[in-house]
Amino acid sequence: MKAEFLGEEKVVLLGIVKGLKDSGKEVGLTYSTERFDLLLLPITEDEISGLRQFIREPSEVEMDDIEIMYEYYIGKFGDTSIPPEAYVTAVRLADRDGVEVAGIDIPSGVYEDIFVNNIQLQDLLSLSLRKRRLMKRKWNMNDPVSFSLEWDRYLNRGGYENLERERAKHMATEIIKRKRGKTLVILEVERFREIVELLKNSLREYRFQESVE
């Protein structure tokens, strides 16, 4: 998934399947097409610092139950990487070339407030029940994007859907606020479509083009 907004600045958005190692190659290929002034990632500033630490000193990363099950399924499409190779590659390339890299996800502290405002006891109970069915459910395994989108729709219902919607709004706002020169934005495929639509509503003076690769 790839989209561009062309105007006073150029904003390139790349949607990646975050668990696949090959996503790092996608990032590297897109990054190499031109000289970017800014690189934005769908994680927090603290997580970017964590990635830099991982690059310096690789170590085993702990995963929760849902992440372990997701890796099991996404691994049927290719080698996996934790932390996501797409983000590791992005930080490594940007730091090598002196390109600013920034996180656009909701920062810690603010996220907790939004979580409390959106997630009720029923949401927690429902998620617990859905987790038990993850390994028994028949998934769309036609391709990694279709699987990731279905996985996201199944898990993020009710208050969790609202929470993800708030994440998308926050990231779209950050893109609009931070964009300058040529900006490359890496996004999870799960949030790609919603963020693109939000940007189309806000960047009406920009020419929009999209390709599905």
matplotlib code that plots the C-alpha trace (Angstrom):
import matplotlib.pyplot as plt

x = [0.0, 1.4, -0.1, 1.3, 0.1, 1.7, 1.6, 3.8, 5.4, 5.4, 4.1, 4.6, 2.7, 3.8, 1.6, 3.5, 2.7, 4.6, 5.4, 7.0, 10.8, 10.3, 8.5, 12.0, 12.9, 9.8, 10.9, 14.4, 13.2, 10.8, 13.4, 16.0, 13.7, 14.5, 16.1, 13.6, 13.8, 11.7, 10.7, 7.6, 6.8, 3.5, 5.2, 6.1, 9.3, 10.1, 9.8, 12.1, 14.7, 14.1, 14.7, 18.0, 19.0, 18.1, 20.2, 23.2, 22.6, 20.2, 18.3, 15.3, 12.0, 9.2, 5.7, 2.3, -0.2, -1.8, 1.5, 2.7, -0.4, -0.2, 3.4, 2.4, -0.1, 1.8, 4.8, 3.0, 3.7, 7.4, 10.1, 9.0, 10.9, 10.4, 10.8, 9.3, 12.1, 10.3, 10.8, 14.4, 15.3, 13.7, 15.6, 18.9, 18.7, 17.5, 20.2, 22.9, 21.9, 21.2, 17.5, 15.1, 12.9, 10.0, 7.1, 3.5, 1.6, -0.1, 2.5, 2.5, 0.4, -2.0, -2.7, -3.6, -6.1, -7.7, -7.7, -9.6, -12.1, -12.9, -12.4, -15.1, -15.2, -17.4, -14.7, -12.0, -14.2, -15.1, -11.5, -10.6, -13.2, -12.0, -8.4, -9.4, -10.8, -7.8, -6.2, -9.5, -10.8, -10.5, -8.7, -8.4, -4.9, -4.9, -2.3, -0.7, -2.6, -6.0, -5.1, -3.8, -6.9, -9.2, -7.2, -7.5, -11.3, -11.8, -9.8, -10.6, -14.3, -16.4, -14.2, -11.0, -12.3, -12.8, -9.3, -7.8, -9.8, -8.3, -4.8, -5.6, -6.8, -3.8, -1.3, -3.1, -2.9, 0.8, 1.5, -0.2, 1.6, 5.1, 5.3, 8.0, 9.9, 9.7, 8.2, 8.1, 5.4, 5.5, 2.0, 0.6, -1.7, -4.5, -4.6, -3.5, -6.9, -8.4, -5.4, -5.4, -9.0, -8.4, -5.5, -7.6, -10.1, -7.4, -5.0, -7.6, -5.2, -2.8, -2.9, -3.5, -2.4, -2.4, -1.0, -1.6, 1.6]
y = [0.0, 3.4, 6.9, 10.3, 13.9, 16.4, 20.1, 22.6, 19.6, 15.9, 13.3, 9.7, 7.1, 3.4, 0.8, -2.3, -5.6, -5.0, -8.5, -9.6, -9.3, -8.4, -5.2, -3.9, -4.3, -2.4, 0.5, 0.4, 0.4, 3.4, 5.3, 4.9, 6.5, 10.0, 12.1, 12.6, 15.4, 13.6, 10.1, 9.5, 6.1, 4.9, 4.4, 6.7, 8.7, 6.3, 3.3, 5.0, 5.3, 1.6, 0.7, 2.6, 0.7, -2.6, -1.7, -1.0, -4.0, -6.6, -8.6, -10.8, -8.9, -10.2, -10.6, -10.9, -13.7, -11.9, -10.9, -14.5, -15.8, -13.1, -14.0, -17.6, -16.8, -14.0, -16.4, -18.5, -15.7, -15.4, -14.8, -12.6, -10.1, -8.6, -5.7, -5.0, -5.0, -2.1, 0.2, -1.0, -0.4, 3.0, 4.2, 2.7, 4.4, 7.7, 7.8, 6.8, 9.7, 12.3, 12.4, 13.3, 10.4, 11.0, 9.0, 10.0, 7.6, 8.7, 9.2, 7.4, 9.1, 10.5, 7.0, 5.8, 8.6, 7.8, 4.1, 4.7, 6.9, 4.3, 0.9, -0.5, -3.7, -5.3, -4.5, -6.2, -9.3, -9.5, -9.2, -12.0, -14.3, -13.4, -14.2, -17.8, -18.3, -16.9, -20.2, -21.9, -19.3, -19.8, -16.8, -15.3, -16.5, -15.4, -12.8, -11.0, -7.8, -9.5, -11.5, -8.5, -6.5, -9.4, -9.9, -6.3, -6.2, -9.2, -8.0, -4.3, -4.1, -1.8, 0.4, -1.0, 0.1, 3.6, 3.5, 2.7, 5.4, 7.9, 6.6, 7.2, 10.7, 11.5, 10.2, 12.1, 15.3, 14.7, 14.1, 17.4, 19.3, 17.8, 17.4, 19.4, 19.1, 15.5, 13.4, 9.6, 8.1, 4.4, 3.1, -0.2, -1.5, -1.7, 2.1, 3.0, 3.5, 5.5, 7.8, 8.4, 9.4, 11.8, 13.4, 13.7, 15.7, 18.0, 18.3, 19.2, 21.5, 18.6, 16.3, 12.7, 9.5, 5.9, 2.6, -0.9, -3.0]
z = [0.0, -1.0, -1.3, -2.0, -1.3, -3.6, -2.9, -1.1, 0.4, -0.6, 1.8, 0.9, 3.0, 3.0, 4.5, 5.9, 7.5, 10.7, 11.6, 8.3, 7.9, 4.2, 5.3, 6.0, 2.3, 1.3, 3.6, 2.2, -1.4, -0.9, 1.2, -1.6, -4.3, -3.2, -0.5, 2.3, 4.8, 7.5, 8.4, 10.6, 12.3, 13.8, 17.2, 20.1, 20.7, 23.6, 21.2, 18.7, 21.5, 22.3, 18.7, 18.7, 21.8, 20.1, 17.0, 19.3, 21.5, 20.0, 22.6, 22.9, 22.9, 25.1, 23.5, 25.0, 24.2, 21.3, 19.7, 19.9, 18.2, 15.5, 14.8, 14.4, 11.7, 9.9, 9.9, 7.3, 4.8, 5.4, 8.1, 11.0, 13.0, 16.5, 16.8, 13.3, 10.7, 8.9, 11.9, 12.6, 8.9, 9.0, 12.1, 10.9, 7.4, 8.8, 11.4, 8.9, 6.6, 9.2, 8.5, 11.3, 12.4, 14.7, 16.3, 15.7, 17.9, 21.0, 23.7, 27.0, 29.6, 27.1, 25.8, 29.2, 29.6, 26.3, 27.2, 30.4, 28.6, 26.0, 27.4, 29.7, 31.8, 29.1, 26.5, 28.6, 29.1, 25.4, 24.4, 26.8, 25.2, 21.7, 22.6, 23.5, 20.0, 18.1, 17.5, 16.6, 14.2, 10.4, 9.0, 5.6, 4.6, 1.0, 1.7, 4.7, 4.2, 4.2, 7.2, 9.2, 8.4, 9.5, 12.6, 13.5, 12.9, 15.0, 18.0, 18.0, 18.6, 20.8, 22.9, 21.3, 17.9, 19.4, 20.8, 17.4, 15.8, 18.3, 17.3, 13.6, 14.3, 16.4, 13.8, 11.0, 13.0, 13.7, 10.0, 9.0, 11.8, 11.2, 7.4, 5.7, 2.4, 1.4, 4.2, 4.3, 6.7, 7.6, 8.7, 9.8, 7.1, 9.7, 10.1, 6.6, 5.0, 7.8, 8.0, 4.3, 4.4, 7.2, 5.3, 2.2, 4.1, 5.5, 2.6, 0.0, -1.9, -2.4, -5.3, -4.1, -5.8, -4.6, -5.7, -4.3, -4.6]

ax = plt.figure().add_subplot(projection="3d")
ax.plot(x, y, z, "-o")
ax.set_aspect("equal")
plt.show()
